[in-house]
């Protein structure tokens, strides 16, 4: 199988300080960006360096990962190379390597995955209609990863380049920015059908030597006649013995004929099975090696490869009897895959999780219903005792900062800066962490329905209203807060009837049943969870903020906290039986901790 590579290049300003170029030849892609070692130093012969790279490649073509790594390492002593990406197809396998900074994406069957984001190499099988998108460091610096992913997701190969070129050229300095979109199209081989020549050899053969089927049926017919003759004839005993001998010989010959046909068919079938076995084991071996190499670089891709291998092996297993050599080898491969699934899925099974802080140190019968975090401070709401506690996350210094007279029937709490905000039947009250003074800031509004979330972000207050499918926003002013307004645009009508949790990092995230809704600037923002191998059983809380790189989801049904990239890609999971009874959780990526609230205790899970 061979491929035709269709390419479209996106090239920035050619007059700037940096220089970029790409070339495609013989199922190979090379992309290069170089820059002067100092700002005042001009580039010396960039075309000469590119020619040197091409010459080295032609002298030492890529046929394995080791040969690719050796090729890339030969340029380590040339610091002017900012980006060098090589993608080469050999025997249907794509060998891909990156030296310096840049990025490689692949779009397959509508899904976009980042294959390389830092120096390294990998390999994998190419499929018909795959789109490979390779970009230099300057290209990546000029166009955000989010924008790149959106364009790749929404566009097919013919429109990719035109969507990027305007974005690149409008940049103040786009020199060195080079991107290459390449679509692999399988070349279809059509074989000419030539009718076989038929030679007639029967004219030189005696009829009694004929091996045609007609002869065989005549022979069987003669057997039938013998039976009839035995029934009707009264020949002598010697004649009957001769016929019985002839009958026995005929039956033996018939048996041998059909046995040889049967064995021949079986032999053909066995050869086909063995050929299929070898082909599939080779495929699994390659996918397994690639998956292991991607576990740290691209765990989502690694999981996909392991899953594909497992399906291949399970289908193959059905075709071989238990105890055969092939069956045992299949089982061995399934065990290998199982051994890597934990690493690829990044599910951290936790045993005993240590107590980080016990609220009873502050109050004998103290307990926590919910809590909030801002930087190093945690505010804990105790609805049972109508108390609010403060805990410094790093030093574990705790204090009671509000009692019954202020807290009353508070049901939700949030924290921003030095102010705690809590929601009660009277409205929203603020509490100063430094002097412990409290003050009502927003009175209860008759327009409020069933409120499922309270979040302070950038000094503003947000309320999630399940009844009216609204997110109310109160903007902070020098005199307090503005009147109630809607965060959502007037033409946006979401369904929040099953909403459970609200979180904000600039975009607004709403957990509704087992789905996550994302809104940016008041409008729905496309968001889909990807790469999670099983279903979410009972999602109860979402957590993110502008200090976190990831989104965290509490699945109480399966006792785990699932971690996703902010583009929806599954990252990892922390499984612990205690999470099934957790009332709330928070994350501090700075302290590398997940804080879990359950009863009077806050547990600490180390982030990995």
C-alpha positions, 0 to 999 in steps of 0.5 A: 500500500502506498499513499499520495500526499496532498499538501498546503503550506501556510507561510508567514512573512519572509522578510523578518528575522526568522526563516521557515520552509517545508518540503514534501517528497517521496512520502516524506515531510520536512519542516524547518524554522531557523533563527539568528543566534543574536538579534543583530546577527543576520541568518547565514545561508538558510537555504544551504542548511535546508539543502544539507538536511535534505542531502542527509535525509536522502543519504540515510532514509528513515526506515525505523524509529532508531534511524529517525532519532539518529537523523535528528540527533545529527543536528544537535550542534546547530543551535540556529535550528528552532524547529525541525520536524520530519514525517516519513512513511515506510511500509505503511508506517509513519515515523514522526520526529521533532527536534526543538520546538513545534507541534504535530497534530493528526486528524483521523475520522473527525477527531483531532489529537496532538501527537508531539508537543516537545522533542521526541519521536513516535511511529504509527500506521497511516490510514487513508484520508488522515490529515497531518498538521505540522507547525513551527515554534513561531506559528504556535506562538502566533496562533493559540492552541485553542484556535488551532484545534478549533480550525482543525476540528471544523475544517476539512483538508481543502479549507484548512490553509485558507483559515490559517493564512489570514491569521498568520499574516495579520500578526506584526511579526510572522517570520519563521511561521510555517505550517503544513497541512498534509492529507494522505490518500491511499493509492488504489491499484487496479489489476487488469483481468486476463482470461486464463488460457485453456488447453485441451489435453484429453485427446491424448488420453485413454477414456479409462484414465480420465479424471474428469468429474463425469468419469467419477460419477460414471464410476459411482453409477457402476457401483450402483449397478454392481449392487443391483447385480448382487441382488438379482444375479445368481452367479457362482460364489467366486464371482460374488467374491470378486465383486465384493472385493471390487466394491471394497476397493471402490469404497476405499478409493472414494473415501481417499478421494474425499479425504484428500479434498477435505484435507486440502481444504483444511490445509488452505483454511489453516494457512489463511488463519495463520496468515491472518494471525501473523498479520494481526499480531504484527499490527498489535505489536506495533500498536503496543510499542507506539502506545507505550512510547506515548503514555507520557506524551499523549495518554489519550492516544496511548489508550486508544491504541491499547483499546484497538489492540485489545479488540483485534486480539479478542476477535482473533482469539475466537478463531483458535482452540484453547491450548494451541500455540496461537491461542497462548500467544494471544493470551500473552498479548492480552496480559501485556495490554492489561499491564499497561492500561493502568499507566495509560489510563492514569487511574490512581487507586488510593488506599488510605488517604491522610487527614489534612485537617480536622475541624474538631480542632476548632470546635468540638462538634464542628463539621463541614457542609461545603467550602471554598478556596482562594489562593492560600485561604479556605473558608468552611461553612458549618451549617449544623453549628451555623459557623464559618471557619478559616483555614490557611491551606499551607500552614494549616492555621485555623480560626472561627471567623463567624458565628450564628448571628452572622451565618444564620441559615447560610447554605452556600459559600464562596471566597475572593480576595479577603472577602467571604460571601455566603448565601442565606434566606436574607440574601448575600452577606460578605465577611472580611477575613482580616477583621471578621466584620460582616455586612449584607450586600445583596438582598434576597430577590423575589426573582430568584428561583432554586439557586444551585451555585454561588461563585465570586470571580474577579470581584463579581458575584454569580448565581446559578438559578435552576428554576429560571435557567439563568446565571445572575450576575452582580458586578462589583462597584465602588459602592457595592454591587449593581442590580441583578443582571443576566450573564447569558445573552438574551438569545441563549436558552439553556436547560439548568433544571438538573444543574448541580454545580457552578465554576468559573475560570473566565468561562462559566462551567455548569455541571448538569446531570452528567454533562458539562455546559460551557459558556464564554462571554454569555454564549454557549462554547463547544465542549465535549468530554473525550478519552474517558473509557467508561461512563460517569456514574454520579457527577456531583461537583465541578471545580476549576478556576483561573489558577488551575490548568485542568477541570476536576469532576467528582463522580461520587457513584464510582468514588473518583475525581476525574481530571480533564484538560480544558479542551475536554481531553481526559487526563487522569483519575483519582479513585478512593472509596471515601469520595463516595461520601464526600460533601465537597472538594477543592483543588490547589495546583500550586500546593499540588493537593486535592482537598476533600471535605467529609464530615469534620475532616478535610482529606488531602490527596497529592496531585500527580 
